[in-house]
Structures are given as structure tokens and as C-alpha cells.
Amino acid sequence: MVVTKRIVAQQIFAYLNRKLPLEKLVDWSETVTMEGNIAEKDMDVLMTVLGKLGLADVRNFGLTWEDCQAMMNQLGYSLQVEMEAAA
């Protein structure tokens, strides 16, 4: 499978929605980067975003909401926050 901007955005979105733990996101990013099966036309942006995700478990780097917003923007997506009452 060729990794595209959409696939990377879906992984970030899953993380933000607590469906993917940070450790799994980092592992996925590192694996994708090592395998190198990345869409050629978006190689620069994908490598930048994947590089950031790959370091997200290092204390000095981390992964903030602002980081996620910026990466999603680089990938061509925007984020919106919704609120609902807790059950």
C-alpha cells in the first residue's frame, strides 16, 4: 500500500480521537518511513509529517494540539472541535 496524505491524516485523526495510542502512531510512522512506500508526488510533506510523528514519544519533542493542526494543514485538512455532554 502506498502511503498518501489522506492515510497519514487518518492516522493523526485516529490519535486525536483516542482510537490510536501515541505509541502505536509513533510505531506506525517509523515503520512507514523505513519501508519507504510513500506517494512520490507528496514525498516532501509526507516525510516532514512522518518525521515529526516518529519523534512524538520523545519528551523534548512531544505532540501538541497545535502540532496536529499544523500537520493536518500541511496534509490539506483542517480540524474542528465539537463538544458533547459526557454520558
N, C-alpha and C positions, 0 to 999 in steps of 0.2 A: 504494500500500500504506500502510495506517495503521500507524504505529509504536506498539507496545504495550510493556508492561513485560517481557513474555516475549522480544520481539525484542531489546530492549536488554540483557537478561540474557544472551541467547545470544551477543551480540557481546562482552560482557565475558568470558564463559566461553571463547570462542574465543581471545581475547587471552591469558588466563591459561594456556591450553593450547598457546600458541605457534603457533597456527594463523592468527593475525591480528597483524601487527606493530603496534606502538603508533601509528606514523604513519597507518596505514590506519584504526585505531579512531578517532583524532582527526579525520581527514578525514570519516569516516562520520558521526560525531557532529555536526560542524559543518554538513554537508550536510542532515542530518535536521532540525536546528534551523532552518536557513534556509528549508527547504521548508515547515515548519510542519504537516506531515501527521501529527500526533501525537494519540493517543487522548484525547479530551476528558475522559473520566472520571478519567484519571490524569495530567492535564496538569502539575500542580504537581510531583509526584515525578519525572516524566519530564524536565521542564525542569531540575530541580535536578541530576539524574544526568547528563544530556546536557551541561549546563554544565560540570560537573567533568571529564567526559571530553574536552570540547573544549579544555580548558586543560592537559591531561595532558602535552603536549610542551613546556611552558614550565618551565624549570629551577626556578623558585620554587614551582611547584605540584606537578608530578610525579604519579605514580600508584603508591601503595604497596599492598601486600597488604591492609593494614588499610582503605585507601580502597575497594578492590574488595569486601571483606567488607561494609563499611557500605553501599555502593551496592546490592549484591545483597540485603541485608536490606531496604533501602528498597523494592526491587522485589518483595519477597515470596519470596526464595530464600535458601538458606544454602549455604555452601561446605564441602566436606570435602576433605581432602588424603589421597592414597594414595601409598604408596611401593612401587616395584618395582625389582628389580635391573636395572642397565644391561646392555644386550646386548653 
